[in-house]
Amino acid sequence: MPSKVALTWTSLRGLREATGLCVRTLRGMQLARYDQAAIDLAGLDLSREVSLTVVAAREWMTPHSSRACPPCLAKSPVWPLWWRLGIAAVCPTHHCLLIDVCPSCGVRLRRGSERAPRGLLTRPPWPGPGECGNRPPHGPKGRAGLCHQQLAALPAVAVPDAVAELQRRALRVADGRCALLAGEPVAAGEWFAALRRLHAMTRLAALDDDLVGLPDVVAHACQEQQQRRTRSSRGGGGIRLGAMPATAAEALAALVLADRVLGAPSMHVGATRLASWLERLTVQRRAAGRTDPLRYLPRSPVLERMIRAGAPRSSRVAGALDAAGHGLPVLAPRHLPHLAHPRDYQELLAAHLPGTAEASGRRLAVLALARLAGAGSWAAAAASLGLHEGQAVRAADALVRRIGDPDAFWQAIGAMAGRMRQRGLVDYATRRAALADLREVPHRVLAPILHPLGWVVTWQRRRHAAVWVWQHLTQGDVRDAPAYTWGWQDGTATESIREGWRRFDTRLPAPAADALTAWGTTRLARRECR
């Protein structure tokens, strides 16, 4: 494991004996010093080198290279540890932009070679303390091919004092000190989680208007970053929304743009500044028919509250239209199945939910019908249908963001209710209650149906048949059928159960399906259901 990230106890003991430095000092010289603040080393296993690759790809750090300040190197050959952080952008002392790449060899500083990182040289000749020491991609082989560029002689781009102060503030937080996020005190880890999330937002939503008045190097970095995302159609780690800023200029852009929210004097001001970015993100999601692209990034509770406060109202289908005022048919909750009719969904609603799985869209449709019937929230709609409230609300909140025209969506829901009335209303709530204990179709019932097909009546087919009856009479989701939700209690994998159901359903001929339907209908009639 490279000593630049963390040290094992064996390495610590060896270095302590060799240098005379205490353990605390030695640990402070490793990137692990910033753990739970600027970086999170969860998953790093000191006994497995490959674990570093995973952590380094996720976190904002450069274990195999460094940024640098030429004036600092001119004064002393010491390379500060924080130059390896992803937020390293500006020297707070000399007010200049850090450099990333040696202009002579084109390799990132302290990487060693372009193809693969190189460890410390163990034999002379060694590069001088102020030399680059990298191996150029097409230079001569051997130690004579090392780059002798004097890094202290490189020109540095000056930046305003206010920008240097942003770097000082970020470094104080990186050292684990408490920080302010829109006027509220937060832990260092939460502050950096908010920074990373805001950086991802600006990578998607920042426009030229956001760059007015910013230093030229910041504006250029943002534009180059956007162009790189546009050109890279095949993806890659460098354009991931959560990826570390690739250069010091991009890191500076991240600090400057995020400070508009992080440094806001209050939550209200922060939410107001977020509003335009959130609006652009919403438009992009609707156009692409995708879910939230930021959903996998680290979260900050304080920032999440600002996001909810600043989210544009038009980005959510907050509730149903006034049915009386728009002439929309209304159904009672008991007349609603758990999944809308497939044909109704495809003909009326699918166009409003681009990129949505059919089962998810059909369930959202009945939740919307319940909203039209008077449920004041998605949770209340789920409760009126006997659905799991948490799952239904999470699904609805994600799917409604894809709706581009809320009024047209609700008109389609009203048309769906009209079709259900024309076909004749069914008391699905009573059906669900009557079939709630349907776990298996009896052998005596199933044998006359399956034996002519040459099928053996197994206990698995008895359960699949029960699911088939339940689904066709309640118009519910197969996964919610009593025979499946009760569990099979024999260790059968879920994938195997679903595959068995798929084969049963697709291979069942029409006469057998009619016989099962007749048996289920008789069972309902005996319980006074229709």
KOLBABA-560579 format. One line per 8 residues: number of its first residue (from 1); their letters; for each residue x, y, z of C-alpha. Coordinates in pm, 1 decimal. Example, Ala and Ser with C-alpha at 12.3 -4.5 7.8 and 13.67 -1.06 7.14 Angstrom:
% KOLBABA-560579
1	AS	1230.0,-450.0,780.0 ~ 1367.0,-106.0,714.0;
% end
This chain:
% KOLBABA-560579
1	MPSKVALT	0.0,0.0,0.0 ~ 152.2,334.6,-100.0 ~ 260.1,528.4,206.7 ~ 103.8,842.0,55.1 ~ -243.7,726.4,165.7 ~ -203.1,527.9,488.3 ~ 55.2,321.4,675.4 ~ 30.2,-22.8,828.0;
9	WTSLRGLR	150.6,-74.4,1183.8 ~ 459.9,-248.2,1047.7 ~ 543.8,51.0,830.0 ~ 477.6,290.4,1115.7 ~ 715.3,105.9,1344.3 ~ 983.3,89.2,1077.6 ~ 958.1,458.9,993.2 ~ 950.0,556.6,1358.2;
17	EATGLCVR	1273.7,369.0,1419.4 ~ 1436.0,504.4,1103.9 ~ 1335.0,869.6,1141.0 ~ 1273.1,915.5,1511.3 ~ 936.8,1075.8,1435.8 ~ 637.5,986.5,1650.4 ~ 342.2,787.9,1516.5 ~ 112.4,1090.3,1523.2;
25	TLRGMQLA	351.5,1291.9,1306.4 ~ 396.0,1007.7,1060.2 ~ 19.6,960.5,1027.7 ~ -20.7,1332.4,971.4 ~ 197.5,1297.2,664.7 ~ -50.7,1058.3,496.5 ~ -377.1,1136.0,314.5 ~ -556.1,939.7,585.8;
33	RYDQAAID	-515.3,1257.9,788.5 ~ -814.3,1397.1,596.8 ~ -1034.7,1089.5,647.3 ~ -1398.7,1169.1,738.4 ~ -1348.5,1528.0,622.2 ~ -1218.8,1602.1,271.4 ~ -1211.2,1229.8,186.4 ~ -1368.4,907.4,307.5;
41	LAGLDLSR	-1138.2,604.4,314.7 ~ -1415.9,355.1,390.4 ~ -1337.1,34.2,203.0 ~ -960.3,85.2,208.4 ~ -787.4,-239.4,307.0 ~ -417.8,-193.7,377.5 ~ -355.7,-559.0,293.3 ~ -513.7,-530.2,-54.1;
49	EVSLTVVA	-354.0,-295.1,-304.9 ~ -657.3,-313.0,-534.7 ~ -876.7,-148.5,-270.2 ~ -681.9,174.1,-320.6 ~ -791.2,183.5,-685.2 ~ -1158.3,175.0,-582.4 ~ -1121.5,440.4,-313.8 ~ -905.2,667.1,-530.5;
57	AREWMTPH	-1161.3,655.8,-813.1 ~ -1435.2,757.8,-569.6 ~ -1264.9,1019.3,-355.1 ~ -1124.5,1361.2,-434.1 ~ -755.8,1281.2,-391.4 ~ -453.5,1201.4,-608.3 ~ -251.1,920.9,-445.1 ~ -23.3,886.2,-748.8;
65	SSRACPPC	33.8,1251.1,-843.9 ~ 27.9,1601.0,-700.4 ~ -39.3,1962.9,-778.7 ~ 220.2,2223.6,-687.6 ~ 290.8,2593.7,-637.7 ~ 609.9,2706.6,-818.5 ~ 678.8,2998.1,-578.1 ~ 649.8,2759.7,-281.7;
73	LAKSPVWP	898.0,2518.9,-441.4 ~ 1134.5,2808.9,-512.2 ~ 1135.0,2883.7,-141.3 ~ 1150.5,2522.9,-16.1 ~ 1156.4,2179.3,-186.3 ~ 889.5,2046.8,56.3 ~ 564.5,1929.0,-106.2 ~ 268.0,1992.4,130.3;
81	LWWRLGIA	27.3,1700.3,168.5 ~ -283.3,1905.1,80.6 ~ -155.4,1946.4,-276.1 ~ -276.8,1587.3,-328.2 ~ -639.4,1673.1,-241.0 ~ -899.4,1720.4,-511.4 ~ -982.1,2065.8,-373.6 ~ -621.4,2183.3,-415.5;
89	AVCPTHHC	-656.7,2480.5,-649.2 ~ -481.3,2792.0,-521.8 ~ -180.2,2868.9,-305.6 ~ -320.2,3076.6,-15.4 ~ 23.4,3226.8,42.5 ~ 121.4,3334.6,-308.3 ~ -231.9,3378.0,-447.7 ~ -160.6,3181.1,-763.0;
97	LLIDVCPS	-314.1,2881.0,-935.9 ~ -146.0,2547.3,-869.4 ~ 3.3,2359.1,-1162.5 ~ -100.0,2002.9,-1251.6 ~ 118.0,1892.2,-1540.5 ~ 481.0,1947.1,-1624.0 ~ 485.7,2150.9,-1947.2 ~ 808.1,1982.8,-2060.2;
105	CGVRLRRG	711.8,1614.8,-2037.4 ~ 331.6,1645.7,-2029.3 ~ 301.5,1410.1,-1728.8 ~ 120.4,1492.5,-1407.0 ~ 355.3,1609.2,-1135.3 ~ 510.0,1333.1,-924.3 ~ 333.4,1059.1,-1119.6 ~ 653.3,915.2,-1259.6;
113	SERAPRGL	530.3,813.6,-1603.5 ~ 221.9,866.4,-1813.5 ~ 132.0,499.0,-1849.3 ~ 159.8,387.5,-1487.0 ~ 254.4,554.6,-1157.4 ~ 610.8,495.4,-1045.6 ~ 738.3,452.5,-692.8 ~ 1040.3,621.6,-539.9;
121	LTRPPWPG	1370.4,574.5,-717.0 ~ 1606.1,353.5,-515.6 ~ 1925.0,396.4,-718.6 ~ 2108.7,702.6,-845.5 ~ 2109.9,923.4,-1031.6 ~ 1814.4,1084.3,-856.4 ~ 1641.7,1398.1,-984.8 ~ 1719.3,1719.0,-802.2;
129	PGECGNRP	1475.5,1837.7,-535.0 ~ 1333.6,2101.7,-767.6 ~ 1325.1,1889.9,-1083.0 ~ 1020.6,1722.7,-1234.5 ~ 1174.2,1372.7,-1241.2 ~ 896.5,1222.6,-1452.8 ~ 968.8,1000.2,-1750.4 ~ 844.3,1158.4,-2077.9;
137	PHGPKGRA	617.3,929.7,-2283.3 ~ 852.2,924.8,-2584.6 ~ 1185.6,1007.5,-2422.2 ~ 1497.0,790.5,-2411.5 ~ 1494.9,483.3,-2191.2 ~ 1689.8,454.1,-1867.4 ~ 1748.3,713.4,-1600.9 ~ 1892.8,954.7,-1851.1;
145	GLCHQQLA	1541.7,996.0,-1987.5 ~ 1404.9,1165.2,-1674.1 ~ 1257.0,1513.8,-1714.1 ~ 1485.2,1783.5,-1570.1 ~ 1236.0,2067.2,-1580.5 ~ 1286.9,2307.4,-1286.9 ~ 937.1,2334.8,-1141.8 ~ 1018.0,2647.3,-941.6;
153	ALPAVAVP	1085.7,2828.2,-1269.3 ~ 738.6,2764.7,-1409.9 ~ 510.0,3067.2,-1443.1 ~ 211.1,3084.8,-1208.5 ~ -130.5,3236.3,-1286.5 ~ -230.7,3499.8,-1032.4 ~ -579.1,3484.2,-875.7 ~ -777.8,3740.1,-671.6;
161	DAVAELQR	-737.5,3755.9,-294.5 ~ -1102.0,3652.4,-242.7 ~ -1038.5,3328.2,-429.4 ~ -735.1,3252.6,-214.1 ~ -954.4,3301.3,91.7 ~ -1193.7,3033.2,-40.6 ~ -899.0,2792.2,-51.8 ~ -800.2,2879.2,307.1;
169	RALRVADG	-1154.9,2813.3,423.4 ~ -1171.3,2477.1,245.1 ~ -839.2,2370.6,396.4 ~ -956.1,2462.0,746.6 ~ -1258.3,2238.2,694.9 ~ -1036.2,1963.8,551.4 ~ -841.1,1968.6,877.5 ~ -1162.0,1862.9,1051.8;
177	RCALLAGE	-1279.7,2196.6,1187.8 ~ -1650.0,2279.7,1204.4 ~ -1783.4,2470.5,906.2 ~ -2080.9,2686.6,820.1 ~ -2317.1,2576.5,544.7 ~ -2558.1,2855.5,457.9 ~ -2516.4,2990.9,809.0 ~ -2568.6,2657.0,986.2;
185	PVAAGEWF	-2281.3,2474.3,1159.8 ~ -2208.8,2133.2,1008.8 ~ -1940.5,1867.9,1040.3 ~ -1649.7,1874.0,797.5 ~ -1769.1,1559.3,619.1 ~ -2112.3,1711.2,553.3 ~ -1959.4,2031.8,419.8 ~ -1753.1,1837.7,167.2;
193	AALRRLHA	-2051.1,1619.8,72.8 ~ -2241.5,1940.5,-6.1 ~ -1945.9,2073.6,-205.9 ~ -1931.1,1758.6,-418.1 ~ -2305.5,1761.9,-481.4 ~ -2304.3,2128.2,-578.3 ~ -2007.4,2068.3,-807.8 ~ -2205.1,1794.0,-984.9;
201	MTRLAALD	-2502.3,2030.6,-1020.9 ~ -2289.8,2300.5,-1179.3 ~ -2131.2,2051.4,-1417.3 ~ -2483.1,1989.5,-1551.3 ~ -2660.8,2318.9,-1500.2 ~ -2411.8,2608.6,-1492.6 ~ -2452.6,2841.4,-1791.2 ~ -2252.3,3133.6,-1924.6;
209	DDLVGLPD	-2464.7,3369.4,-1714.8 ~ -2328.4,3200.6,-1400.6 ~ -1973.3,3275.5,-1510.1 ~ -2013.2,3651.5,-1550.7 ~ -1775.9,3834.0,-1319.4 ~ -1569.1,3527.2,-1234.4 ~ -1192.8,3509.6,-1296.6 ~ -1110.4,3413.0,-1655.2;
217	VVAHACQE	-939.7,3092.3,-1544.8 ~ -1260.0,2981.2,-1368.1 ~ -1485.1,3058.1,-1664.0 ~ -1249.0,2882.4,-1904.3 ~ -1231.2,2573.2,-1678.6 ~ -1612.0,2547.6,-1664.8 ~ -1643.2,2580.7,-2041.0 ~ -1371.1,2323.4,-2106.5;
225	QQQRRTRS	-1532.3,2083.7,-1861.5 ~ -1869.0,2113.7,-2036.3 ~ -1711.3,2064.9,-2378.6 ~ -1533.1,1753.6,-2254.9 ~ -1862.0,1605.5,-2134.4 ~ -2024.6,1687.7,-2468.4 ~ -1743.5,1532.5,-2672.1 ~ -1715.6,1218.1,-2460.8;
233	SRGGGGIR	-2014.2,1019.2,-2588.1 ~ -1874.1,690.7,-2457.9 ~ -1853.5,803.7,-2096.0 ~ -1558.7,733.9,-1867.8 ~ -1442.5,806.1,-1516.4 ~ -1328.9,1158.3,-1598.4 ~ -1679.9,1280.3,-1684.9 ~ -1868.6,1111.7,-1400.3;
241	LGAMPATA	-2070.9,1371.7,-1211.6 ~ -1902.6,1275.3,-887.3 ~ -1552.9,1267.8,-1035.3 ~ -1282.2,1483.1,-881.6 ~ -1202.3,1807.7,-1067.6 ~ -942.4,1708.1,-1324.0 ~ -728.7,2020.0,-1288.7 ~ -654.4,2291.7,-1037.2;
249	AEALAALV	-856.5,2533.1,-1252.8 ~ -1160.8,2302.5,-1233.7 ~ -1113.1,2266.2,-858.5 ~ -1111.9,2645.2,-832.7 ~ -1430.4,2662.7,-1039.7 ~ -1591.7,2409.3,-805.3 ~ -1500.4,2616.0,-498.3 ~ -1614.0,2945.6,-648.9;
257	LADRVLGA	-1950.1,2826.8,-781.5 ~ -2034.6,2612.6,-478.1 ~ -1954.8,2903.0,-245.4 ~ -2264.5,3080.6,-372.6 ~ -2464.3,2828.2,-172.7 ~ -2214.7,2710.8,89.5 ~ -2133.2,3068.6,185.7 ~ -2491.2,3195.8,176.1;
265	PSMHVGAT	-2585.9,3391.3,489.9 ~ -2903.2,3187.1,546.0 ~ -3096.4,2881.8,429.3 ~ -3346.7,3101.7,245.6 ~ -3075.8,3280.0,49.5 ~ -2905.9,2948.7,-29.7 ~ -3232.3,2799.0,-159.1 ~ -3291.8,3106.7,-374.9;
273	RLASWLER	-2946.0,3076.0,-529.5 ~ -3006.0,2705.9,-595.9 ~ -3337.4,2762.2,-770.4 ~ -3203.9,2835.8,-1119.8 ~ -2975.1,2531.0,-1120.8 ~ -3255.1,2306.8,-997.0 ~ -3485.5,2438.5,-1269.8 ~ -3229.4,2356.1,-1538.9;
281	LTVQRRAA	-3170.8,2009.9,-1394.4 ~ -3544.5,1946.4,-1398.9 ~ -3573.4,2048.5,-1764.2 ~ -3283.3,1819.4,-1854.2 ~ -3436.1,1521.7,-1670.9 ~ -3769.9,1570.0,-1841.4 ~ -3611.9,1595.2,-2183.8 ~ -3403.6,1282.5,-2130.0;
289	GRTDPLRY	-3673.0,1088.7,-1943.9 ~ -3430.3,993.9,-1668.9 ~ -3429.2,980.7,-1291.7 ~ -3218.2,1209.1,-1074.0 ~ -2856.5,1178.1,-1198.3 ~ -2728.7,1295.8,-858.6 ~ -2901.0,1024.0,-657.7 ~ -2581.9,825.9,-588.1;
297	LPRSPVLE	-2371.7,1119.8,-466.8 ~ -2301.5,1181.8,-96.4 ~ -2580.6,1376.8,71.1 ~ -2585.3,1665.5,315.0 ~ -2901.7,1704.8,527.4 ~ -2870.0,2083.6,529.4 ~ -2823.7,2099.9,152.6 ~ -3114.4,1860.0,98.7;
305	RMIRAGAP	-3342.4,2097.7,290.2 ~ -3231.5,2382.4,65.8 ~ -3289.4,2169.3,-242.7 ~ -3644.5,2090.0,-132.5 ~ -3707.6,2457.1,-57.9 ~ -3560.0,2572.1,-388.0 ~ -3707.2,2302.3,-611.7 ~ -3936.7,2454.5,-875.2;
313	RSSRVAGA	-4300.5,2376.3,-813.3 ~ -4349.1,2297.9,-1179.6 ~ -4104.2,2007.5,-1150.3 ~ -4351.3,1802.3,-947.6 ~ -4710.2,1693.6,-1003.2 ~ -4803.5,1819.4,-658.9 ~ -5166.1,1707.5,-663.9 ~ -5473.1,1635.8,-873.1;
321	LDAAGHGL	-5668.9,1894.5,-1065.6 ~ -6008.3,1997.8,-939.2 ~ -6218.1,1721.6,-1092.2 ~ -6541.9,1915.1,-1066.7 ~ -6392.4,2219.3,-1239.3 ~ -6248.4,2016.5,-1525.5 ~ -6525.7,1764.0,-1579.5 ~ -6303.4,1467.6,-1494.1;
329	PVLAPRHL	-6459.9,1137.8,-1385.4 ~ -6381.4,1034.0,-1029.2 ~ -6368.7,677.3,-896.8 ~ -6388.3,566.4,-536.1 ~ -6067.9,402.9,-404.2 ~ -6244.1,66.3,-374.3 ~ -6289.6,62.8,-752.2 ~ -5916.5,99.1,-819.0;
337	PHLAHPRD	-5684.3,-194.9,-887.0 ~ -5316.1,-182.4,-795.6 ~ -5213.0,-163.1,-1162.0 ~ -5388.4,24.9,-1439.6 ~ -5509.4,-171.2,-1742.7 ~ -5214.3,-227.6,-1982.4 ~ -5398.6,-92.6,-2286.1 ~ -5518.7,216.4,-2099.6;
345	YQELLAAH	-5167.1,288.0,-1982.3 ~ -5006.7,250.4,-2324.5 ~ -5269.3,452.6,-2507.7 ~ -5321.2,732.4,-2254.9 ~ -5031.0,766.0,-2014.1 ~ -4707.5,610.2,-2140.6 ~ -4619.5,918.0,-2346.5 ~ -4620.9,1129.9,-2027.9;
353	LPGTAEAS	-4369.9,901.2,-1851.4 ~ -4075.4,853.8,-2089.5 ~ -3822.0,594.0,-1984.8 ~ -4054.2,437.8,-1724.9 ~ -4099.7,63.9,-1677.8 ~ -4457.2,-35.7,-1756.5 ~ -4530.5,-186.6,-1414.6 ~ -4407.8,129.9,-1240.3;
361	GRRLAVLA	-4609.6,352.3,-1471.1 ~ -4927.9,147.6,-1425.0 ~ -4892.5,169.5,-1048.1 ~ -4837.6,545.4,-1062.3 ~ -5155.2,569.7,-1271.7 ~ -5372.4,416.6,-999.9 ~ -5205.0,632.6,-736.7 ~ -5294.8,932.6,-951.5;
369	LARLAGAG	-5653.7,804.8,-978.1 ~ -5662.9,791.7,-598.4 ~ -5532.8,1150.7,-589.8 ~ -5810.3,1245.4,-829.5 ~ -6054.5,1079.6,-590.8 ~ -5943.2,1316.6,-313.4 ~ -5626.0,1176.0,-154.0 ~ -5422.2,1476.5,-43.9;
377	SWAAAAAS	-5079.8,1318.4,-93.4 ~ -4909.5,1021.1,-252.6 ~ -4884.3,861.1,91.0 ~ -5258.2,902.0,144.9 ~ -5324.5,760.5,-202.7 ~ -5113.2,453.8,-124.5 ~ -5288.3,406.5,209.2 ~ -5632.1,419.7,46.4;
385	LGLHEGQA	-5526.2,135.8,-184.4 ~ -5353.4,-72.5,79.9 ~ -5009.9,-25.4,-79.9 ~ -4680.3,10.8,103.0 ~ -4669.1,386.1,162.3 ~ -4291.5,431.2,169.0 ~ -4227.5,244.6,-154.5 ~ -4518.8,411.6,-331.6;
393	VRAADALV	-4413.4,761.9,-228.4 ~ -4050.9,710.5,-333.6 ~ -4159.7,572.9,-670.4 ~ -4413.1,851.7,-728.6 ~ -4168.3,1125.8,-634.0 ~ -3916.4,989.6,-883.7 ~ -4159.3,925.8,-1170.1 ~ -4361.0,1247.5,-1161.9;
401	RRIGDPDA	-4044.2,1445.1,-1228.5 ~ -4050.8,1301.0,-1580.6 ~ -4387.0,1460.7,-1658.0 ~ -4346.6,1757.1,-1889.9 ~ -4711.1,1875.5,-1898.4 ~ -4891.7,1821.6,-1564.0 ~ -5229.5,1940.7,-1696.3 ~ -5218.3,1694.1,-1986.2;
409	FWQAIGAM	-5111.9,1419.4,-1745.0 ~ -5416.9,1471.9,-1525.0 ~ -5644.7,1491.7,-1825.8 ~ -5510.4,1150.1,-1930.4 ~ -5579.3,1017.4,-1580.0 ~ -5936.7,1148.0,-1610.8 ~ -5974.6,973.0,-1947.6 ~ -5852.5,651.7,-1786.4;
417	AGRMRQRG	-6119.2,685.3,-1516.3 ~ -6379.7,736.8,-1789.5 ~ -6279.5,413.8,-1962.0 ~ -6306.1,222.9,-1635.2 ~ -6660.4,352.9,-1586.4 ~ -6758.4,251.6,-1939.1 ~ -6630.0,-103.0,-1884.4 ~ -6821.2,-131.2,-1557.9;
425	LVDYATRR	-6684.0,-67.9,-1210.9 ~ -6534.0,-353.7,-1008.8 ~ -6497.3,-355.8,-631.1 ~ -6126.6,-442.1,-631.7 ~ -6085.5,-370.4,-260.8 ~ -6336.4,-642.3,-175.6 ~ -6172.2,-881.1,-420.9 ~ -5833.2,-823.3,-263.7;
433	AALADLRE	-5977.0,-890.1,80.7 ~ -6155.5,-1207.1,-35.0 ~ -5841.7,-1347.3,-199.9 ~ -5595.1,-1237.8,68.1 ~ -5560.9,-1596.5,191.6 ~ -5526.7,-1754.1,-154.5 ~ -5191.2,-1925.4,-121.7 ~ -5248.3,-2239.0,-329.7;
441	VPHRVLAP	-5510.0,-2375.9,-568.3 ~ -5629.4,-2711.8,-430.8 ~ -5497.2,-3025.0,-601.1 ~ -5848.6,-3150.1,-674.6 ~ -5918.6,-2825.7,-864.8 ~ -5591.4,-2801.7,-1052.3 ~ -5552.9,-3166.7,-1157.4 ~ -5841.0,-3167.2,-1413.0;
449	ILHPLGWV	-5698.2,-2845.7,-1560.5 ~ -5330.7,-2943.1,-1588.2 ~ -5343.8,-3319.3,-1652.8 ~ -5483.6,-3276.4,-2007.6 ~ -5178.0,-3060.5,-2076.3 ~ -4943.4,-3332.9,-1959.3 ~ -4838.3,-3120.8,-1660.2 ~ -4775.9,-3271.6,-1318.7;
457	VTWQRRRH	-4953.6,-3092.2,-1034.5 ~ -4659.8,-2989.0,-815.5 ~ -4690.7,-2769.0,-508.8 ~ -4500.7,-2498.8,-699.6 ~ -4761.3,-2500.6,-978.0 ~ -5038.3,-2490.4,-720.8 ~ -4887.4,-2165.3,-595.0 ~ -4823.9,-2023.9,-940.7;
465	AAVWVWQH	-5187.3,-2099.5,-1025.6 ~ -5297.7,-1915.3,-710.1 ~ -5089.6,-1616.0,-815.1 ~ -5238.4,-1628.6,-1163.9 ~ -5595.4,-1626.4,-1026.2 ~ -5515.0,-1346.7,-780.9 ~ -5352.1,-1131.5,-1046.2 ~ -5625.1,-1166.5,-1306.0;
473	LTQGDVRD	-5909.7,-1102.7,-1064.8 ~ -5752.5,-818.5,-865.8 ~ -5541.7,-667.4,-1146.3 ~ -5252.6,-642.7,-902.4 ~ -4877.5,-676.4,-919.2 ~ -4759.0,-1037.9,-922.9 ~ -4496.7,-951.1,-661.2 ~ -4775.1,-857.4,-417.7;
481	APAYTWGW	-4967.2,-1183.7,-454.1 ~ -5030.1,-1360.0,-118.5 ~ -4864.1,-1679.9,-240.8 ~ -4539.6,-1487.2,-292.2 ~ -4549.4,-1233.3,-10.6 ~ -4598.2,-1506.5,248.1 ~ -4274.8,-1665.4,129.2 ~ -4214.7,-2023.3,19.0;
489	QDGTATES	-4004.2,-2106.8,326.2 ~ -3798.8,-2367.8,145.3 ~ -3498.3,-2160.0,49.8 ~ -3601.7,-2116.5,-313.9 ~ -3432.3,-1812.0,-465.6 ~ -3653.3,-1522.5,-571.9 ~ -3516.7,-1539.8,-926.9 ~ -3617.8,-1906.0,-949.7;
497	IREGWRRF	-3968.0,-1830.7,-826.3 ~ -4014.4,-1551.8,-1079.5 ~ -3883.6,-1765.6,-1364.0 ~ -4123.5,-2042.6,-1265.0 ~ -4409.8,-1793.8,-1268.2 ~ -4306.0,-1659.4,-1609.4 ~ -4306.8,-2008.8,-1761.7 ~ -4643.5,-2091.9,-1601.8;
505	DTRLPAPA	-4802.6,-1769.9,-1724.0 ~ -4668.5,-1779.3,-2081.9 ~ -4735.5,-2151.0,-2139.0 ~ -5088.1,-2158.1,-1993.6 ~ -5333.3,-2215.2,-2283.7 ~ -5663.0,-2029.9,-2308.9 ~ -5889.9,-2321.2,-2199.3 ~ -5683.1,-2369.3,-1883.1;
513	ADALTAWG	-5684.5,-1995.4,-1817.8 ~ -6064.0,-1985.8,-1856.6 ~ -6100.0,-2275.8,-1613.8 ~ -5884.8,-2100.7,-1351.9 ~ -6079.9,-1778.7,-1400.0 ~ -6409.7,-1963.9,-1354.3 ~ -6282.4,-2125.5,-1034.1 ~ -6165.9,-1791.0,-897.1;
521	TTRLARRE	-6491.9,-1621.0,-988.4 ~ -6688.0,-1895.6,-813.0 ~ -6471.4,-1851.2,-505.2 ~ -6548.1,-1479.2,-506.5 ~ -6920.9,-1540.8,-553.2 ~ -6927.9,-1767.7,-251.5 ~ -6785.7,-1477.9,-52.8 ~ -7042.8,-1241.4,-202.9;
529	CR	-6792.5,-1059.6,-423.6 ~ -6838.6,-954.7,-782.0;
% end
